[in-house]
Amino acid sequence: MKIFKYANKELPYEIIPTANKKQFYTSFKQDNLLCIYAPTCATDKDIKLMLRQQFWNYYFKLYPEEKKVYVHFLGELYLVEKVKAKKDSVNLNEKQKIITIYSTKNTLSAYQSLLRNFYKRQVEKSLVELWHDIEWDFRDITLPTFTVKGIRGFLGYNYANGKVVISPKIAAYEPVYIKLLFYHEITHSIVYGHKQEFWNELEKRHPGAIALTKKMKKLTYKYTI
């Protein structure tokens, strides 16, 4: 038996090698642990990445009684409570790690909309907090305008017309990655595409950005209910 730890939780598991593609990463419970089928060629690194990405699906399969709604906010895991109320609002309890969504409409779409707006406000707040640094680090160019709104398939996009769109989803990530996204998209105002010249320019403006980008690609944050 092995133990995979994530977000202060532990998942006891056992890997069963298989060549049957239909079984890859399917699982079943047995003797208080989760048995997971994995390709015979899967490395330990492959399995750990899969466990990180599928952690909550596996965890709640093993412990269905703990199935609650969680999301990430600024890199931290929060329990989400949905409450029907007379006024729409979102309350953040940082100490107990709880986000309470109060909605006049007791529907999933209403709660989701309020959470997105909560994330949107955080991204806008982060931009204000970073603005002084951004102005200094990109003092040689005309900065684009920023809009925070949903954008399919991307966390951010530079339209090369002086406009950058940032997704509210980035609020699920740690602040260091929020800054990275802003700098990434602004750098596209200097270099289009992701050729080496772009990465060199980004690294110059934000030392350590390349290493952070590699770490960010391995992260899986939950930002919707």
Stockholm file with secondary structure:
# STOCKHOLM 1.0

chainA/1-225         MKIFKYANKELPYEIIPTANKKQFYTSFKQDNLLCIYAPTCATDKDIKLMLRQQFWNYYFKLYPEEKKVYVHFLGELYLVEKVKAKKDSVNLNEKQKIITIYSTKNTLSAYQSLLRNFYKRQVEKSLVELWHDIEWDFRDITLPTFTVKGIRGFLGYNYANGKVVISPKIAAYEPVYIKLLFYHEITHSIVYGHKQEFWNELEKRHPGAIALTKKMKKLTYKYTI
#=GR chainA/1-225 SS CEEEEETTEEEEEEEEEECCGGGTTCEEEETTEEEEEEETTCCHHHHHHHHHHTHHHHHHHHCGGGCCCEEEETTEEEEEEEEECSSCEEEEETTTTEEEEEESSCSHHHHHHHHHHHHHHHHHHHHHHHHHHHHHHTTTSCCCEEEECCCTTCSEEECSSSEEEECGGGGGSCHHHHHHHHHHHHHTTTSCSSSHHHHHHHHHHSTTHHHHHHHHTTCCCCCCC
#=GC SS_cons         CEEEEETTEEEEEEEEEECCGGGTTCEEEETTEEEEEEETTCCHHHHHHHHHHTHHHHHHHHCGGGCCCEEEETTEEEEEEEEECSSCEEEEETTTTEEEEEESSCSHHHHHHHHHHHHHHHHHHHHHHHHHHHHHHTTTSCCCEEEECCCTTCSEEECSSSEEEECGGGGGSCHHHHHHHHHHHHHTTTSCSSSHHHHHHHHHHSTTHHHHHHHHTTCCCCCCC
//
